[in-house]
Amino acid sequence: MEKYILFEEYITLGQVLKELGLIATGGQAKIFLAEHTGEIFYNGEAENRRGKKMRNGDLLEFPTFDLAVTFVQASPDEQAEHETEKAEEARVKAVVKKMNAQNKSTKPSKKVAPRFPGRK
């Protein structure tokens, strides 16, 4: 049984499928759930709604994949670490955005044809 740490109040079933690596993109959730109707259990009951909210203490089971996930609220230490990681990620994104803007402005605006001998 795996534990999934919640940093927010809840996470949707579609997001859980993506986080667990069962699907590659969020758009595949609807198709995945349609193919596995009756094979996914939320607190013991079959579930196929991708927007179903998973909260602290819930149990999600995938018998086909031999997988069970319990949802646990993050401790204050884990929450603080998560916030630090999010802040660092935002800082890196801002630096990359600034670098891209600088690189874009230094590029020539118009391509100039190469000059060959004898060309006018």
C-alpha positions in Angstrom: 0.0 0.0 0.0 1.3 3.4 -1.0 0.8 6.6 0.9 0.2 9.8 -1.1 0.9 13.0 0.8 -1.6 15.8 0.2 -0.2 19.3 0.2 -3.6 20.8 -0.7 -7.0 20.0 0.8 -7.8 17.5 -2.0 -6.6 16.0 -5.3 -8.9 14.8 -8.1 -8.9 11.2 -9.4 -7.6 12.4 -12.8 -4.7 14.1 -11.1 -3.9 11.0 -9.1 -3.9 8.8 -12.2 -1.3 11.2 -13.7 0.8 11.4 -10.5 0.9 7.6 -10.2 2.1 7.3 -13.9 -1.0 5.3 -15.0 -1.6 7.9 -17.7 0.7 10.4 -19.4 -1.6 13.4 -19.7 -4.6 14.7 -17.9 -6.7 14.3 -21.1 -6.2 10.5 -21.0 -8.0 10.2 -17.7 -11.5 10.0 -19.3 -10.4 7.3 -21.6 -8.6 5.3 -18.9 -11.6 5.5 -16.6 -13.9 4.4 -19.4 -11.7 1.4 -20.2 -11.4 0.4 -16.5 -15.1 0.9 -15.4 -15.8 -1.0 -12.3 -12.1 -1.8 -11.7 -11.2 1.3 -9.6 -12.5 1.5 -6.0 -12.8 4.6 -3.8 -13.3 3.7 -0.2 -14.6 0.3 -1.3 -17.1 1.5 -4.0 -16.5 1.5 -7.7 -15.6 5.0 -9.0 -15.1 6.3 -12.6 -15.5 10.1 -12.2 -12.2 11.9 -13.0 -13.2 14.9 -10.9 -13.8 12.8 -7.7 -11.9 14.5 -4.9 -9.5 12.4 -2.8 -9.1 13.8 0.8 -7.2 12.9 3.9 -7.9 9.3 5.0 -9.4 8.1 1.7 -8.4 4.8 0.1 -8.1 4.3 -3.6 -7.7 0.7 -5.0 -6.7 -0.6 -8.4 -7.0 -4.4 -8.1 -6.0 -4.8 -11.8 -2.7 -3.1 -11.1 -2.3 -4.6 -7.6 -2.1 -1.1 -6.2 -3.7 0.6 -3.2 -3.2 4.2 -2.3 -4.1 6.0 1.0 -4.2 9.7 1.2 -2.4 11.5 4.1 -2.3 15.2 4.9 1.2 16.6 4.9 2.8 17.4 8.3 3.9 21.0 8.9 7.5 20.1 8.2 6.6 18.5 4.9 4.4 21.4 4.0 7.2 23.9 4.7 9.6 21.8 2.5 7.0 21.7 -0.3 6.6 25.5 -0.1 10.3 25.9 -0.3 10.5 23.7 -3.4 7.7 25.6 -5.0 9.4 28.9 -4.3 12.7 27.6 -5.8 10.8 26.3 -8.9 9.2 29.7 -9.3 12.6 31.5 -9.0 14.2 29.2 -11.6 11.2 29.8 -14.0 11.6 33.6 -13.6 15.4 33.4 -14.3 14.7 31.3 -17.4 12.0 33.6 -18.6 14.3 36.6 -18.1 17.2 34.8 -20.0 14.8 33.9 -22.9 13.6 37.6 -23.1 17.2 38.8 -23.3 18.2 36.2 -25.9 15.1 37.1 -28.0 16.0 40.8 -28.0 19.6 40.2 -29.1 18.7 38.2 -32.1 18.7 40.0 -35.4 15.2 41.0 -36.5 15.7 40.3 -40.2 17.7 37.6 -41.8 20.3 38.8 -44.2 21.2 36.7 -47.2 24.8 35.5 -47.3 27.1 37.5 -49.6 28.8 35.6 -52.3 31.5 36.9 -54.6 30.1 38.3 -57.8 26.6 38.8 -56.3 25.1 42.3 -56.5 
